[in-house]
Amino acid sequence: MKIKVINRKGNFQINKLNLVILSFLMSAQVFYVIDNMVVTDISFVPPSEIKKIEFLEGPDASEYGVRGANGVIKITLWYKN
């Protein structure tokens, strides 16, 4: 998806993936959720334990309120019985 930007020097386009938007909290940090628990760091999660990773944005991230304004990385882990 391209975003059209109009300024005094003319029009140009930027790739959406390269555009950094600051949330209301003045942070470009995404919000991490592991098995419905909010975490600030995901470095402790071994890759072998990950079942699914989802990136939520826009209306899908709205259930997390302003904290999810920059997107939510939602991780589901495997459970061993």
N, C-alpha and C positions, 0 to 999 in steps of 0.2 A: 504494500500500500504506500502510495506517495502522498505527501502533504505539501500543498502549494503555499509558499510563503511570499507575501507581497511586502516590499520595503521601498524606500526612496530610490534605491539604485536599480530596481527592476525586479522581475519575478524569477524565482528559482525553486527547485524542488529538493526535498530532503527525504531520504529513506526513513520510514517510521522507526526502524530498529535502531537508528543512530541518534534519534531525538531523545534527550533526557529531560524529563519533566519533574519538577519538584512538587511534592505533595504539600498539603496545608501545614505539615509539620516541618517543612523546609528540608526534606531529606529525599534523596534519590534511591534510598534503600527499599528493596522489596520486602514483603512480609512473609515469614516462614511459618508453616503449620505442618506438624508431623502428627499423624493419627489424631487430628482434631485438637492438638495441644499447641499453643503458641510458643515458639522458641526464637531465640535471637541468633543462634548459630547452628549450622547443620554439619559441621566438620566431624562431629562424633558419630555420625550415622555411617556404618559400614555399607558400601555399595551392594554387598551380597544380601543385605536385609531389606532392600528396597523392592517393593512390588510395583508401585506406580508413582509417577511424578506428573503433576498437572500444573500448568501455569494459568492462573485465572486473572482476567483483567476486565475492566468495564463493569457491566451489570453483574457478571459472575462473581466479581470480587466485592460487590457492594455489601454482602452480608458481614464483612469485616470492617465496615465503616471507613472512616478516614485513614485508618492504618493500612488499608488495602488499596489506597489511591494509586500507588505505583505498581500494583500487581501483587499477586499472592502465589508463592510456590508452595503447593500442597503435596506432601509426600505421604504415601501409604506404605506401611511396612508389612512384611510377611510375618506371620505368627507361627511359632513352632509349638506343637502340643506334645 
